[in-house]
Amino acid sequence: MSIENRLLLQGRCPRCAERVSPRLLVQESDCPHCESALRGPADLRTKIADRQLGFRLVGYGLIALASFTTGWIPLLQTGVHLLALVVLHLLVIHSSLKWLSRKRRALTRLTLRIYGALIAVAGFLLNLALAPLVGVAPFVLALVGPAMTALYVEVSIWLVRRRLDRQAEGRPIAVGEWALPLALLLGLVVASLATVTAVYAVVSLVASLDTPGATEILHFVTERTP
């Protein structure tokens, strides 16, 4: 990466290295300190979206390995999925939000949180469905686990890039930007209701099974003990 691009990604002018407002950098305006163009050899919005690509690919590979390892124990992969979503969000997506305006950044952060929660609930439902399939679950989760994480990360990066493009063009927050978190929230409510229903069904099924209680087991062992 060139020195100019490195300075731009640090929020500084590529010529005088003074700190500049993220809004001016995204819009490629002139530096208020030295009046030079705030542009580097590569498009800043592209560099923001493509940064840490190698790290993301390595992360997806590690998630696949961890999902396969924990997939042998029912529902344990849910913890791996949640941890992966949080870590990759903090390392890859969080730093890109600073380039947005205050209102657009708050709205985008809210949208990504609801979207991440929706992906997490979907992951839990998948783990719940695969819980009885102990021999199959690790192989399925090794594929689906990183795919669901990548779906969250890559869609989030695409969304931030679209918002950066709109901001660079000086366009106000569109109706669709307000409607998207509402639609995702509706999907989250539906997914949460499905999760509660599925958990209730599993608990009811286990409770209806004719399994011996602790007293019966103790009585059986006592009778067999010489």
C-alpha positions in Angstrom: 0.0 0.0 0.0 1.3 3.4 -0.9 2.0 6.1 1.7 -0.8 8.3 0.3 -3.4 5.5 0.7 -2.1 4.7 4.1 -2.5 8.3 5.2 -6.0 8.5 3.7 -7.1 5.3 5.6 -5.8 6.9 8.8 -8.0 10.0 8.1 -5.1 12.3 7.1 -4.3 14.4 4.1 -2.0 12.5 1.7 0.2 15.6 1.2 0.5 17.4 4.6 -0.6 14.5 6.8 -2.9 16.6 8.8 -6.2 15.1 10.1 -9.2 15.8 7.9 -12.9 15.2 8.4 -14.0 11.8 7.1 -16.7 13.5 5.1 -14.2 15.5 3.1 -12.1 12.4 2.5 -15.0 10.4 1.2 -16.1 13.3 -1.0 -12.5 13.8 -2.2 -12.7 17.5 -1.5 -9.7 19.8 -0.9 -7.7 19.7 2.3 -8.6 22.6 4.6 -5.0 22.8 5.7 -2.9 22.7 2.5 -5.8 22.9 -0.1 -4.5 19.9 -2.0 -6.9 17.3 -3.4 -7.8 14.6 -0.9 -7.2 11.8 -3.4 -4.7 8.9 -3.5 -3.5 6.5 -6.2 -6.5 4.2 -5.4 -10.2 5.1 -4.7 -10.6 5.5 -1.0 -14.0 3.9 -0.8 -12.6 0.8 -2.6 -9.7 0.6 -0.3 -12.1 0.8 2.7 -14.2 -2.0 1.4 -11.3 -4.3 0.3 -9.1 -3.8 3.4 -8.2 -7.0 5.3 -9.5 -9.3 2.6 -6.8 -11.8 3.3 -7.6 -11.7 7.0 -11.3 -12.3 6.2 -10.5 -15.4 4.1 -8.2 -16.8 6.9 -11.0 -16.1 9.4 -13.5 -18.1 7.3 -11.1 -21.0 7.2 -10.6 -21.0 10.9 -14.4 -20.8 11.5 -14.8 -23.9 9.2 -12.3 -25.8 11.3 -13.8 -24.7 14.6 -17.3 -25.5 13.4 -16.3 -29.0 12.4 -14.6 -29.6 15.8 -17.4 -28.3 17.9 -20.1 -29.8 15.7 -19.8 -33.1 17.4 -21.4 -31.7 20.5 -25.0 -30.5 19.9 -25.5 -26.7 19.9 -21.8 -25.9 20.9 -21.1 -24.5 17.4 -23.6 -21.7 18.2 -21.0 -20.2 20.5 -18.4 -20.4 17.8 -20.7 -18.6 15.4 -21.5 -15.8 17.8 -17.9 -15.3 18.6 -17.0 -15.2 15.0 -19.7 -12.6 14.2 -18.5 -10.3 17.0 -14.8 -10.6 16.3 -15.0 -10.1 12.5 -17.4 -7.2 13.0 -15.0 -5.5 15.4 -11.9 -6.2 13.2 -13.3 -5.6 9.8 -16.5 -3.6 9.7 -16.4 -1.4 12.8 -13.5 0.8 11.6 -15.3 1.4 8.3 -18.3 3.1 10.0 -16.2 6.1 11.0 -16.3 7.4 7.4 -20.0 7.9 7.5 -21.8 11.0 8.8 -23.1 10.9 12.3 -26.8 10.1 11.4 -25.9 7.7 8.6 -23.4 5.9 10.9 -25.9 5.5 13.7 -28.5 4.2 11.3 -26.1 1.8 9.6 -24.8 0.5 13.0 -28.4 -0.2 14.0 -29.1 -2.0 10.7 -26.0 -4.2 11.1 -26.9 -5.1 14.7 -30.3 -6.3 13.7 -28.9 -8.1 10.7 -26.2 -9.8 12.9 -28.9 -10.9 15.4 -30.9 -12.3 12.5 -27.9 -14.3 11.3 -27.2 -15.5 14.8 -30.8 -16.7 15.3 -30.7 -18.5 12.0 -27.4 -20.2 13.1 -29.0 -21.4 16.3 -32.0 -22.8 14.5 -29.6 -24.7 12.2 -27.8 -26.1 15.2 -31.1 -27.1 16.8 -32.2 -28.9 13.6 -28.8 -30.7 13.3 -28.7 -31.7 17.0 -30.1 -35.2 16.5 -27.7 -35.8 13.6 -24.5 -36.2 15.5 -22.6 -37.9 12.8 -23.7 -35.5 10.1 -23.7 -32.2 11.9 -19.9 -31.5 11.9 -19.7 -31.8 8.2 -22.7 -29.6 7.5 -21.6 -27.0 10.0 -18.1 -26.9 8.6 -19.7 -25.7 5.4 -22.6 -23.7 6.5 -21.0 -22.1 9.6 -18.3 -20.0 7.6 -20.9 -19.4 4.9 -23.3 -17.7 7.3 -20.5 -15.7 8.8 -19.3 -14.6 5.4 -22.8 -13.7 4.5 -22.9 -11.3 7.4 -19.5 -9.8 6.8 -19.6 -9.4 3.1 -23.1 -8.1 2.9 -22.2 -5.6 5.7 -19.2 -4.4 3.8 -21.3 -4.0 0.6 -23.8 -2.1 2.6 -21.2 0.3 4.1 -19.7 0.8 0.6 -23.1 1.7 -0.8 -23.7 4.2 2.0 -20.2 5.7 1.4 -21.0 6.1 -2.3 -24.2 7.9 -1.5 -22.4 10.1 1.0 -19.7 11.0 -1.5 -22.4 12.1 -3.9 -23.8 14.3 -1.3 -27.2 12.5 -1.2 -29.3 12.6 1.9 -30.4 9.5 3.8 -32.9 7.7 1.6 -36.2 6.1 2.7 -34.8 2.7 1.9 -32.0 3.3 4.5 -34.7 3.8 7.1 -36.9 1.0 5.9 -34.2 -1.7 5.8 -33.7 -2.0 9.6 -37.5 -2.2 10.1 -37.7 -5.0 7.6 -34.8 -6.8 9.2 -36.4 -6.3 12.6 -39.6 -7.9 11.3 -37.6 -10.9 10.1 -35.8 -11.1 13.5 -39.2 -11.2 15.3 -40.4 -14.0 13.0 -37.1 -15.9 13.5 -37.2 -15.5 17.2 -40.8 -16.8 17.4 -39.7 -19.8 15.3 -36.8 -20.4 17.7 -39.1 -20.3 20.7 -41.5 -22.7 19.0 -38.7 -25.1 18.0 -37.2 -25.1 21.6 -40.7 -25.7 23.1 -41.2 -28.6 20.6 -37.9 -30.2 21.5 -38.5 -29.8 25.3 -42.0 -31.3 24.9 -40.6 -34.2 22.9 -38.0 -35.0 25.5 -40.5 -34.7 28.3 -42.9 -37.1 26.6 -40.3 -39.8 26.2 -40.5 -42.7 28.6 -37.1 -42.2 30.2 -36.4 -43.3 33.8 -35.9 -40.7 36.4 -33.1 -40.5 38.9 -35.1 -42.5 41.5 -35.7 -45.4 39.1 -32.1 -45.5 38.0 -30.9 -45.5 41.6 -33.4 -48.3 42.5 -32.2 -50.3 39.5 -28.5 -50.0 40.4 -29.3 -50.9 44.1 -31.1 -54.0 43.1 -28.2 -55.2 40.9 -25.6 -54.4 43.6 -24.6 -57.5 45.5 
